[in-house]
Amino acid sequence: MEQSLTTLSNEEYAAYVEKSIVKKFRKEIWCKFTKAINTYDLIQDGDKIAVCISGGKDSMLMAKLFQELFRHGKQNFSCEFLVMNPGYNEENSERILYNAGRLKVPVTVFESDIFDVTAKEDLGGNPCYLCARMRRGHLYAKARELGCNKIALGHHMDDVIETTLMGMLHSGQFQGMMPKLHSTNFEGMELIRPMYLIREEDIIHWKNYNELVFINCACKLTAGLARGDTESKRKRTKELIKMLHEENPYVEKNILRSIENVNLDTLLGYKQHGERHYFLDSY
């Protein structure tokens, strides 16, 4: 390219990134985003969606995708671009705001003390579960305060695949990650995952193509944890899937398909609406 991206104004740079989404990455990202919204019926007339931005590549891309959807497609909804600061250091907080300004995403920032609260709990070396639940609760509460009826999270296809496999290997359960679900604690609120069909490798390609730099986890609590923590398990699961992919290039899609091709007649037991069923009950 003749002109360096760093010399572009925020308006010029945001336009460049937006063009990359609907042109260069149309098949890998844009079409899969719109497919998920249509396939899983994620947006209804009058929705006000809190697009939750953590500061990483996934959620910031999701924010831009929603902007493009409103510009080029559906206009039957509105968005609040919500950034929760759970206790990031100054460098990470500034990076999030810099990226939002550079990409022309009008964010609403609110503070929380989640990192500090979690650090005080005795969680056996793994604070991730409590932190995730607290984050979700704070996001729902702030979204409701802003008049939203949905929150959107940036989980992608690889998150779904890895979570499913991790449940089988480490928790002894077969459990998927749904593209949408109703909140059990905030009546009338719904969670949606519009990046459900997008591969992480394509998100990374988009990030690198646009020379973007994002924060990673940025969690103060897990930096020194042993390899038995959630992130280490996820990393090993990624490596396992990558190894299996070398033998079978369809392995990721097959894991995803397995979530919707469950044969209850072949299962010893299952849970539905919190009630456990055993095969002998109807044998």
Sequence and secondary structure as in RCSB ss.txt:
>XXXX:A:sequence
MEQSLTTLSNEEYAAYVEKSIVKKFRKEIWCKFTKAINTYDLIQDGDKIAVCISGGKDSMLMAKLFQELFRHGKQ
NFSCEFLVMNPGYNEENSERILYNAGRLKVPVTVFESDIFDVTAKEDLGGNPCYLCARMRRGHLYAKARELGCNK
IALGHHMDDVIETTLMGMLHSGQFQGMMPKLHSTNFEGMELIRPMYLIREEDIIHWKNYNELVFINCACKLTAGL
ARGDTESKRKRTKELIKMLHEENPYVEKNILRSIENVNLDTLLGYKQHGERHYFLDSY
>XXXX:A:secstr
  S GGGS HHHHHHHHHHHHHTTTIIIIIHHHHHHHHHTT   TTEEEEEEE SSHHHHHHHHHHHHHHHHS  
SEEEEEEEEESS  HHHHHHHHHHHHHTT  EEEEE  HHHHHHHS  TT  HHHHHHHHHHHHHHHHHHTT SE
EE    HHHHHHHHHHHHHHSS      SEEE SSSTT EEE TTTT  HHHHHHHHHHTT        SSSTT 
 TTSHHHHHHHHHHHHHHHHHH TTHHHHHHHHHH   GGG SEEEETTEEEEGGGG 
